[in-house]
Amino acid sequence: MTTTEPVPQLHVDDVCTSNSSNQLAVGYVDRTHAEVESHTPYPLNTYGKVHRHEAVPRQLYKEFLRDGVPPQGFVLVQWQTENKAELVPCIDLVLLDRSFMSGDLVRKGNRSGTVVSTRTQCTLLSMCDVRETKKPALELVNDGKLLYDIPASELKLVQTFNEGDIIIYKNWIGRIKECFDEVTVRLTDNGVVSIADEGKLEPMSGDPEERFAVGSLIRTKKGVLRTGRWIFGEYSPNTPPIGVVVDVRTKECQVDWLHPRMERASEFPIWSSAPEGILGPDELESNDVRLYDISNMPKEQSSTRSRSDPELQGGLRVRFKDLPAACAKYDGSSSHGKLEKLDRQQSLGYDLNVFTITSTTTEADVLWSDHLTVETVRTTSIIPDPSIDDEDAVFPGEIVCTNETRDPPPEALTSWATTPQRVGVADRVNIKDRVAHVTWFKDSTLSFCDKSLDLLVPNTKLGTLGKEQEEMSFYDIRAPKSVNRNRGDYVLLLHTPNLPHTEPGSINWFGEVVDLGRNGKCTVRLGAAEPAQEVECDITDTAPAMNLDVDDNPFTEHIHEDGDFLSDASEDVDFDMEEFSGSSESEEDVWFEDGQDVPIDDADDSWSTEDEDNDMSDAMETQDDTPVTNPAPPEAPTIHTQQPTQNDSVDGVDQPMANAAVEELHLSSLPNAPAAYEILESEVPSGHHYLLQRGPTSANHMKSVSKEHKILSAPGALPEGVYVRTWESRMDLIRVLFVGPLGTPYEYAPFMIDLHLPSQYPYEPPKAFFHSWTAEGAGMSGRVNPNLYEEGKICLSLLGTWQGDEARNEAWTPHQSTVLQVLVSILGLVLVREPYYNEAGFEPLQGLSSINQNSVAYTERTYLRARAFLISPVSRLGRGEVAGLEGFESVLRWLYTDADGAKLLPKAISAAHTILRNSEEGASVDARDGLNVVSRGAALPLKRVVARLEQLDQEVASQAKA
């Protein structure tokens, strides 16, 4: 048996070198297989050319050039030393450095923690001389001096203003989006000219998109030099239009404005008009502009260990913040090397004391969540923690609320505020077991304006921290973003502190969170104050300075809504049916008696054959072209599940088999099984989401609707666990009940959707609405699947609510796609064993060990939410209420209640109780134990899962008996 070296786990922005290169090649990882944010299709549009490492198969390389997703085991590297992008096998790379910032969540083995502080050291190459070659061209003379292990805190970028900088202008906070520079160039004859339009300059080496800096070699056209602003010398047609940049001055900055200053804690912000999006030289050089420097530390001993060095990468050009002090410190007497200052008189008065970063090394102080200890580690030994994507995860220092609520306090000033029963702060946290040790506040009045806890009610407070501490499951508490801050967050202070020893006009109302106390307080560093200071305040006395993602910024215009490829506004589009049908006849609306065969109209050539009875065969895609008089009932569609395969080795770790075949539901064979398809004589229930939509509009529409019901009503057509109801008076309206498939976190849980076949049908797909019942389930609110939204939306290619692959015929196709296909897709593609991978772009990640933890957590949460789905319908039936359940009252009673209808008896919960009784303390569940809530072999803590199920079971029983 051959053995292979473990494949290194690489992430975007990792600094790497090549094993196979004879020279020291340094580059940055730009794209990985697992990080979907980097998966932009057609990468040639971004990189111009992507080189192929000899170990990359040509077919995989071609696929990458189309979809932009590096194959598993490969990454896209942007080499700095060779100025090229290359698809490279991970096994050929050596990790040199990894960048983190304060507040980042990281993992080391099974431990999860938060980066408190980072320290980066750089190797610097001093400014090299430039000489002219014969062509003519310029090249750098490679005799610059090297400086080693220089702290990044002593350095600054050459340019004053840079993309991504936080800028403070008057009473507004913004982020610089783009800078426009005036570039000054020294030519080969020592003439110096300033070019106002940097777009007319081209780099002679390096990335063409890279910003010009002192030391950059450029070329241009002679006409550009002729119209430039000459500082030394004058234009000569005999001087080659090539040179070296000696100065860069920012003349304009484009800014995304994030938030205005908050005036008082008792009021919402005064939404003054944002400044203009472009700041010119007058504004940039005025006293109204301040840049926030994250490395600006208080002069006195800081009360926290938190700090972040500037994110400096190889290839960037930097200066020393204090050049004279650096010359004295690095005088050649140590291993750092000798810093030799360049005299301005030898460079026409320009400061060429500029250095190029050749490599970096970073270490971090990490606060571990389990024991709250701080450890200093090399950043190459830790990785980004995937728990950051876990919506239920809780971290030390976070404010948490119980799911249970109580009546709002007088401070809320309203009766509709949401007030948690208890409020506390998380102390120690065990991410693996998903429990937090919580200390509760006394007399808390904390309230929110909405049930999702997204907006805090002003003047409500955390209260006084008590001594009582309790171990809580992540699923019984929430950590609302509206009342929580993270290290590194930029915040506005609602109460302006009185700072001693600061200069007049200091920015004392804006800063960054550098520490979280486990007492409801946070430490904010006012890095733009002069001098910088730190203040401790209640978390509720701070407000986020907007999410620094421009997509969440209300002051910038949204170009598109990400993820919603087709909006619901398409319902308002009124198609002319004559255009499609070629007929303007209006026929009387005719529906059908119960039990009567739904007629099929032969006029539609795309469906009919020579024999009328052959319509169903065509619709179900039978291969026999011979007309038949009495066709056999169509077979039920097969839902394919991925079968077990041999174990894969991913990231050097053997992975168990995924998506093993599961047991099939056989509800139809049980006693008194209800019919899978029925036409009801009753009125359409008022709770049907599409009741007010227009009914049948034409004969063609009626004909299309009839064909769909012919397919749905065929014996054996509907998969097991799918029940369809329609109404004799409105057969364009359908209601469907799904019983969650076995072997998935949805097993035995009810899912109900309403369908409408609109007037443009079948040229337009059906409209679908999902009835989400989790909000009524003991606080277990939230989505149960990436494709199913609480507000009722269903993301599915066939429904036109998601962009499908046209090559795979995933979109709705008139006269070919059917409602039955929609139902089969929901059952087989949405209600699946590992729903985490239904998220857009996550499907290719299935099997990666680095992603598996996220999938396990999502599956566990989904299982509990699906159990909560049982509470609403069953408790309503127990009270004799059927509103919202019309059409499926008898089905739900048959599925979920015992003989007297008093107690919930789902088989999954019964199985859990049996396992608990027969197992030892701390035992875990595997895929055959009946719960089937395990993702890829990772066991869940059985005791905690069953305890939660018992709680839900008791609540259902008490409500049913009420």
Helices and strands as residue ranges (DSSP letters): E 15-18, E 26-31, G 36-38, H 44-47, E 50-52, H 58-67, E 74-79, E 84-89, G 90-92, E 93-97, E 105-108, E 111-126, E 129-133, E 137-141, E 146-151, G 152-154, E 155-157, E 166-169, E 172-187, E 192-195, G 198-200, E 202-203, E 217-219, H 222-226, E 229-232, E 242-260, E 278-279, H 281-284, E 289-291, E 317-320, H 323-329, G 344-347, E 355-368, E 374-378, G 379-381, E 383-384, G 386-389, E 399-402, E 405-406, G 410-412, E 419-420, E 423-430, E 435-442, E 464-473, G 474-476, E 477-478, G 481-483, E 490-493, E 510-516, E 521-526, E 533-538, G 539-541, E 542-544, G 550-552, G 568-572, H 577-581, G 612-614, H 615-619, E 648-650, E 653-655, G 667-669, E 677-680, H 699-713, E 722-727, E 730-739, E 750-756, E 767-771, G 774-776, G 797-799, G 806-808, H 819-825, I 826-830, G 835-838, G 843-845, H 849-868, H 871-878, H 889-896, H 907-918, H 942-961
